[in-house]
Amino acid sequence: MEKPAQTQYPIESSLSQRWSPRSFADKGVDKETLRSLFEAARWSASSRNEQPWRFVVATQDKPQGHSALADVLVPSNRRWAVKAPVLILGIARLDFEYNGKPNGHARYDLGAAVTSMLVEATARGLSAHQMAGFDAQKARQTYQIPENFEPVVVVALGHAGAAEALPEELAEREKAPRSRLEQDAIIFEDAFGQSW
Ligand SMILES: Cc1cc2nc3c(=O)[nH]c(=O)nc-3n(C[C@H](O)[C@H](O)[C@H](O)COP(=O)(O)O)c2cc1C
């Protein structure tokens, strides 16, 4: 299923075609492709080039690892995300490697890297759904994540499937139009809140 953005102005198709499905087709993603997606993340910009992003990847061809990552999700996410052939945990390093002080932009940098990954995925006909709804403490224990790193997001990735494959109420949400704030509500000049 496709659900392209109704943009106010033209943008690249790898941005407008991206959306967050809950239905995933029963088709895996090969390792070479996954390597390219992580490569896209790796070449993202970061504050002081700290590259504070780390990832744990779990694929359905290794069922034990896949269900371990699915198990950290909240039940409302797990019910659909467990069908995604690839699950990725995004982790941010919260202190600077060069001086140990807090890196206030680590989560920003992780988000930028994940965005690059998703643009690369979309360009390759893949779909992804980011989730904040997971148990970070459980993820920390499952993967023995050190104190100075924070599990921030889980991404479900694969080929988007049919909305009809979902339970009815999720199928409705899957087909609902995408919405965004107008540019006037988010772009200002002279003072905060004063539209550009
Ligand atoms: C940081 C982040 C956390 C999110 N957490 C969840 C989540 O826990 N469950 C969920 O179903 N969707 C989650 N989403 C998906 C958003 O709801 C979705 O991106 C938003 O509604 C816009 O839709 P679109 O991605 O299709 O454009 C999350 C997205 C982001 C970026």
The ligand as an ORCA input file, in Angstrom:
! r2SCAN-3c Opt
* xyz 0 1
  C       9.979      9.280     17.699
  C       8.724      8.622     17.162
  C       7.990      7.778     17.976
  C       6.843      7.145     17.489
  N       6.213      6.223     18.287
  C       5.192      5.488     17.772
  C       4.623      4.424     18.522
  O       5.051      4.097     19.643
  N       3.594      3.754     17.966
  C       3.098      4.047     16.732
  O       2.178      3.373     16.277
  N       3.645      5.034     15.980
  C       4.681      5.766     16.467
  N       5.273      6.737     15.692
  C       4.788      6.992     14.329
  C       4.057      8.328     14.233
  O       2.786      8.213     14.809
  C       3.987      8.742     12.741
  O       5.280      8.984     12.262
  C       3.146     10.003     12.569
  O       1.798      9.740     12.876
  C       3.214     10.559     11.156
  O       2.816      9.590     10.228
  P       3.760      9.189      8.985
  O       5.071      8.696      9.563
  O       3.011      8.095      8.280
  O       3.971     10.394      8.155
  C       6.404      7.402     16.162
  C       7.157      8.261     15.352
  C       8.302      8.860     15.827
  C       9.118      9.741     14.912
*
